[in-house]
């Protein structure tokens, strides 16, 4: 049974906690309009929020909704800045208490974990077990039922005031509503609301807690030896394919008890030798780590668009360099040195504005970053990198006479670490295989 906690309301509504929550909410957002207005009188706003929380008059405000389409279309909800401070104040107190109660092998939205740690754990299990089962919850955030989530949190939080604050946050958004009649009385209708707003700090925290019963069922009742979860994506590893499939049927039944469903198109059972796609990487039983192909293609398109924007003066060169450095650091967790070099090594930008020249060679990022320790034999690793490089690299046209601010191929000494190309003489006539030559010498041929 999950442990419950009390004495939290005073800590949540204390001025010290609200001041710290405001500081966290303003990180990286001080230049936005809402954050700037709040920051101008943030101490006064925190005092007002504290009074509203303690006298019970605080009500969650409306959201601003917008749509993003990378990598797929999602509707993001942006709360008012005052409400964001309240979210941070709640999570700051609940997270240190509830996070240690989660199983060790869930990696989303937890300090010291993340996508790279989840990938490393999946790689460890892929090298240890021959079979895996990968599952994904269908439309996870829009499908979470408010009533079931509130009941779970009520078992962990004893104070009615904290439960009321959680209920106010849940009631501020719903992706769907359905009417049910639990009894025979047609007038006793019950409205069940579903969905957490993507964009709230509390949504990430609550979504991670909601699948904790599933984690414990898999690890403590099914006794699955290898298990990794990141938000709603999770993988089971085992020694026997039939046993893994049986676990999958039991997991499906348990997920239905949480009023959710497994996505049928993302339910896959197979050998780890063929690769396990997880958290943007593909890990193999022999230790190889490759980047997911769709992610590489998406970055390539985005990178070219950003280079074009820098050339046209619509993006700062420093912003492009920062974004490229972040992706290169992410990609360095896989055996991708040649892939990074093929994408970034040919890009060089020269800018001349107001008498001040700027130049940037993306390939230098690849040379500056250390490669991860190889887990394969060198020849096998080079063969895998060449294969992935061949799939995603595209040769860009040379334009040595291009003006400044253009994308061109550096030549001569400008190419860092590039070897000079050696002219290879082309044979005048093709060399026939020995078997064909012997056949012609003996008087035979295809036309006879």
N, C-alpha and C positions, 0 to 999 in steps of 0.2 A: 504494500500500500504506500502511495506517495506521501511524503511528509508535508504537513501543513505549517504555515507560519502566521504569527500574529505580531502586534505592535509595529505595524508598518506605516500606518497613516501619518503619524507624527513625523516620521522620517521623510515620507514623500512630500509633505506640505511644508517642510522646514525651509526657511529662507536660504540656508546654505545649499540645500539640494536644488532649489529652484534657480539660484544664481549659477550653479555649475551646469544645470540643464540648459540654461540660456546660452552659456558659453559653448556648449557642445552643439547646440542647434545652429549657432552662428558660424561655425567653422566652415570656411570656404564659401560663405554666402553673405559676407558683410557688404558686398557691393550691390546686392539685389535690393530692390525697392522696399520689400516688406521687412527684410532683415535690417536695413539701414534705418527705417522708421522706428523699429523696435529698439535698436541699439541706441538711438538718440536719447531714450528715457527708459533703458532696460531695467534699472533698479525699481523705478516706480511701477513699471508693468509687472514685474515679478511680485511686488507687494500686492497689487490688485489681484493677480492670479491666485495668490495664497489666500486672500480673503474670500474670493469666490469659491475656491475649493473647500474651505473649512466651513463656510455657512451653507453649502449645498446649492449655491446659485449658478455654479459653472455649468454651461451647456456647450457642447461641441459645435463649432461653426460649420458652414458649408465648405465643400471641396471645390477646387478648380480642376476640371478634367481635361486631359489632352492625350493624344495617341502617339505612340512611337511604333516604328516598324522595323527595327533592327535588333535582333535577327528576325523576329516575327511580330505581328501587330499585337500591341497590348494597350490597354487603357490605364493610364497612370493618374492617380488622384493626389493632388497637392493640397494639404490642409493649411489653414491660416497659421502664421508664425506663432501666435499665442498658443494655439493648440499643439503645435510641434514641441513647444517648451514643456507642455503638460505631458506629452508622450515620453519625452526624454526623462522627465522627473519620475515617471512611473517605472520605466525600464531600468533606470539607474539603481533603484532599490530592489526590484524583483529579480533582475538578472543575476546578481551575485549569489542569491539564495537558491534560485531554481536551476541555474545552469549546471551546478555540480550534480544535480539529481538525474541529468540526462546520461544516456549510455556513452561510452567513450568513442564509439564509431559513428557518431553523427557530427558533421563538420561544418554546417552552414551557420553563419551569424554567431560564431563563437570565437572568443579571443584565443589566439594561438593556433587556430585551425584555418579553414578556408579551402579553396579549390585545389591548390597545389598539395596541401596535406592530404586531402581526400584522394587525389590522383595517386600519390605515393602509397597510400594504404591499399588502394585497389591494385596497384602494381605488385605490392607484396603478396596479396592473396592470389593474384593471377599466376605468380611464379610458384605458388604452393599447391594450388588445386587445379585440376584439369577442366572443370566445367563451371559455368556461371549462369545465372538467371538475372536479367536486367528488367526492372519494372519502373513505371512512371505513372503517377496519379493524373488522371484526366482533369484538366482545368482546375488545378488544386486550389489556388486562392479564391476564385469565384465560387467554388463548391463547398467550402467549409461551412457547416451549419452553426449558427450562432448559439443555439440552445445546447448542443453537445459541447462546444468549446467553453461556454460559460460554466457548464457543470464540471468540466475538468478543472478549470481554474478555481472554482469554488471549493473543490477538495484540497487545494493547495493554499488558499488564502482564507483566513478565518474572519477577518474584519469586514463588516457590512459596508463601511465607507469605501474601502478599496474595491470591493465587488461592485459597488455602485459606479465608481469611476470607470472600471472596465466595461460595465454594461453600457455606459454613456458612449464610450468609444466604439463599441460594437454596433450600437444603434445608429451611429452617424452615417453608415453606409451599408448598402445591400445590393448585390448583383442580381438577385432574384428573390421572389416571394412566392410561396405556395400555401394554399389553404387546405387544411386537413381536418377531418372529423374523427377524433380519437374514440368517441363513443357512439351510441345509437341516437343521441339527441342531435337533430339537424341544426339547432340553434347554437350548439356548443362548438363553434368553429375555432380553429387554432391556426394562426398565421406563422409559418416558419420561414425565417429569413436566412439567406446564405450569402457568403462572400466577404472577403477582407480586402480593403483598398490597397492596391499595389502602390507603394510609395511611402506608407506609414512605417515608422520604426517599430511600432507595436505590432504591425501585421507580420513582419519578419519574425519577431520574437514569439508571437502566438502561434504562427504556423509551424515553427520548430517544435514547440511544446505539444501541438496537437497530435503529432505522429509518435510521440514518446511511447504510448501503449503498444503501437506496432513494433517499435524497436525492441521492447521487452518481450513481446510475444515471440519474435523471431529468435532472439538470443537466449531467452530463458526457458521457453516452452518447446520450440522446435529444435533448439540446441544447434543452430546453424554455426559451423566453425568459422566461416568467413562472411562478414557483413559490413557494408559501407552505405551510408546515406548522406545525400546532400540535398536539403529541402525535400522535394517530392521525388527525386531520383534515387533509387537504391538498387544494390546488387547483392545477390546471394551466391556464395561460392561453395562448392562441394566436390566430393570424390566420385560420385556416381550420378550419371545423367538422370536415371529414373528417380533417384531420391530428390534431386533438384526440382524435377517436374512436380513431384508430390508436394514439396514445400510451396511451390508456386500456387497450386490449387488451394492449399490452406491459407496462404497469404491473401488470395483473392476473397475468400470467405470472410476473413477478419476485416479487410478493408471495407467490405460491404457493411459490416457492423458499425463502422465509423461514418456511414452514409456517404462514402466516396466510391470510386471505381477505378480500376486499373485501365490505362489506355491500351486498347487492343493492338494498335500499330507499333507500340513501343515495348511490347512484352516479348522478350527474346531469350531463348535458351540455346547455348552452344558451347563449343570448346574454347578455352582461353587461348589456345595456340593460334586461333584465327583473329584474335584481337578483341579487346573490351573497350567500347566507346564510353567514356565517362569524364565529365567536367571539362570538355573541350580537348581531351587527349584520347589517344588510343594506346592502351598498354597491352603487351603481349607476354606470353608465358616464358619466353626466353629473356625477358627484361627490357626489350625495346620499348621506347616511348615515342610516339609520333603525334604530331598535331592533327586535329580533326580537319579533314579536307575542306569542308564548308567554311570553317572559320578562317582558313588561309585565303580562300577565294574572296571572302567578304573583306578581310583586311586589305588585300591587294587592290580591290576596287576603291575602298575608302582612302587608301594611301595615295593612289593616283589622283583622286578628286581633290585631296588636300594639297598635293603638290601643285596642281593646276590653280587652286585658290591662292597659294602663296605667290605664284608667278603673276597672277592678276592683282595682287595687293589686297585680296579679300581675307587673308589670314596672316597672322604674324609668323615669321620664321621660327621664333622661339616656341610657339605653341605646337607647330608641326614637329619640331625636334623633341619636345617633351612627350607628345603622343607616340611618336615612333619609338622612343626609348622605352616607354612602358610596354609596348607590344613586344619589342625585342627581348626585354627581360622576361616577359611571360613565355615567349617561345623558347627561351634558353633552357626551360625545364625539360624539354624534349631533345632528342638527337636531331637538331635542326640547324647546325651551323652552316652547312652548305645551302640550305633552303633560305635562311636569312640573308646570306651573302648574295644569292641569286636575285632576291627581291630588292634588297637595299643597296647592294654593292655598285650598281650601275647608275645610281641617282646622285647628281651633283647640281646644286643650285647656286647661281651667282646673282646677287642683287646689288644694284647701284641706285641709291635714293639720296637725294639732297647732299650729294658729294661724299656720302659715307658708304663704302662698299661692304657687303656682307656675303659670305660664302659658307656653304654647308655641304658636306659629303655624308650621305646616310650610311655609306659603307663603314665609316669609322666607328659607328656604334657597334657593329659586329666585331670589329677588331678589338675594341676596348673591353667587351664583355668576356668574362671567362666562360669557357665551355664547361658544362656539367661533366663529372667523371664518367667515363665510358663504362657501360655495363656489359658490353659485348666484345667479342674479338674485333680488332681494328678493321679488318677487311670486311666483316659482316656489317659493321656500323657504317662504313663508307658506302657499301652497296645499298643499304637502306636509305641513306641520305640522298644518294644519287637518284634513286627511284622517286622519292618524294619531290626532289628538285625538278626532275623531268616533268612531273605532273603539273606543277603550279607555276614554274618560271616562264615568262614570256619575254622574248628578246625585244628590246626597244630600239627604234631606229636611231642611227647615229646622226648627229647634227653638230659637226665641229665648228661650223660658222654661225651658230645661233647667237643672237644677242643676249645681253645680260638679262637675268631673270627667267631664263628658259631652262628646260630640262635637257641635259645633253650627256653624252658618254665621255668621261674624261679619258684623255689619251696621254701617252708618253709618261713623264715622271709624275703626273697628277694621280695616276692610278696607284693607290697605296698597296704595296705588296704584290702587284700584278706582274706576272712573268711575261717577257716579250714572246710574241707568237713566232714560231719557227715555220718557215715555208716548207711544205712537204711536196716533193715533186710527184706529179700525177703520172701514172704509167700510161704509155701510149696505147696499149691494147689490154683488154682484160685477161687475167690469168685464169685459165681453165682448171677445174679440179683434176686431180690425178686420175680419178676413175673415168672422167669424160675423155681426157687425153688418150688414155689407153684404149678406150672403146673406139675412138676414131682411127687410132693407129692400126687396129686389128681389122678395119674395114667395115665395122658396124655403124649404125646411126639410127636416129629416131625416125628417119623417113623410110627406112627399109621395111 
